[in-house]
Amino acid sequence: MGLKIKKSVSIDDIIKGCRRGNSRAQAELFERFSARLLGVCRRYVGDLAEAEDIMIGGFMKIFDKINQFKGEGSFEGWMIRIIVNESLTYIRKNKSMSVEVSIEKADREPDYDVVYNNYDSDKLLKLVDELPIGYRTVFNLYVLEGYAHKEIAELLGISTNASKSQLSRARAQLRHKVLMLEKTLKKENHGKKQS
C-alpha cells in the first residue's frame, strides 16, 4: 500500500476554482478558513450557534462575491471584512446596540501583570464577551480589527463621538472587571500562603 501525500493547493488556485464555482475549491477554502472566521464571528456574537450561522452566511457571500476580489491586499483580510459586515448586520437586526450599563469608577489602575500571569487569553477574551453588545462591538472593531472611529461610525450608523464613547466605556468596564479579578487572585494567593 502506497503512501498518498496530499498536494498543497495554493490560495490563488483555490480562488480561481471558487470563481469557476468548483465545489472542491469552495470546500478547501472553507476548510482552511472556517475556524478563523468563526472566531471573528464569536467576537461579535456570543452564542456559538448564531456565530456558526453568520459564518455560513458569510461564506455564501464570499463565494457569491469572489469575483469582486481584485487581488489587491490580503484575501483573508477581504474575507474578514465580509464576515465582520455579516456579524454587524446580524447584530443590527437582532440585538439592541444601545445597551448602556453604569460602571463603578475605578479608583486605581489594576495590576494587569497579576491577572495576565494567572489567566490565559481565553479567560481574558471572555471578559470582552461579557461586555454589553454595543461596547463589545465597538471594542472589537477598534482594538481587534483595527477600524478607525469614523469607519466604525459608518458601519454602525452612529456618530464618531458615540463610537469613541462606547470604546471608552468598554475600556472602563474591562478595567473594573480586571480589578475584580485582581482582588480575587490576591485573596486566593493570600489564603494559600496562610495554609
C-alpha positions, 0 to 999 in steps of 0.5 A: 500500500502506497503512501498518498501525500496530499498536494498543497493547493495554493490560495490563488488556485483555490480562488480561481476554482471558487470563481469557476464555482468548483465545489472542491475549491469552495470546500478547501477554502472553507476548510482552511478558513472556517475556524478563523472566521468563526472566531471573528464571528464569536467576537461579535456574537456570543452564542456559538450557534448564531456565530456558526450561522453568520459564518455560513452566511458569510461564506455564501457571500464570499463565494457569491462575491469572489469575483469582486476580489481584485487581488489587491491586499490580503484575501483573508483580510477581504474575507474578514471584512465580509464576515465582520459586515455579516456579524454587524448586520446580524447584530443590527437586526437582532440585538439592541446596540444601545445597551448602556450599563453604569460602571463603578469608577475605578479608583486605581489602575489594576495590576494587569501583570497579576491577572495576565500571569494567572489567566490565559487569553481565553479567560481574558477574551471572555471578559470582552464577551461579557461586555454589553453588545454595543461596547463589545462591538465597538471594542472589537472593531477598534482594538481587534480589527483595527477600524478607525472611529469614523469607519466604525461610525459608518458601519454602525450608523452612529456618530464618531463621538458615540463610537469613541464613547462606547470604546471608552466605556468598554475600556472602563468596564474591562478595567473594573472587571480586571480589578475584580479579578485582581482582588480575587487572585490576591485573596486566593494567593493570600489564603494559600500562603496562610495554609 
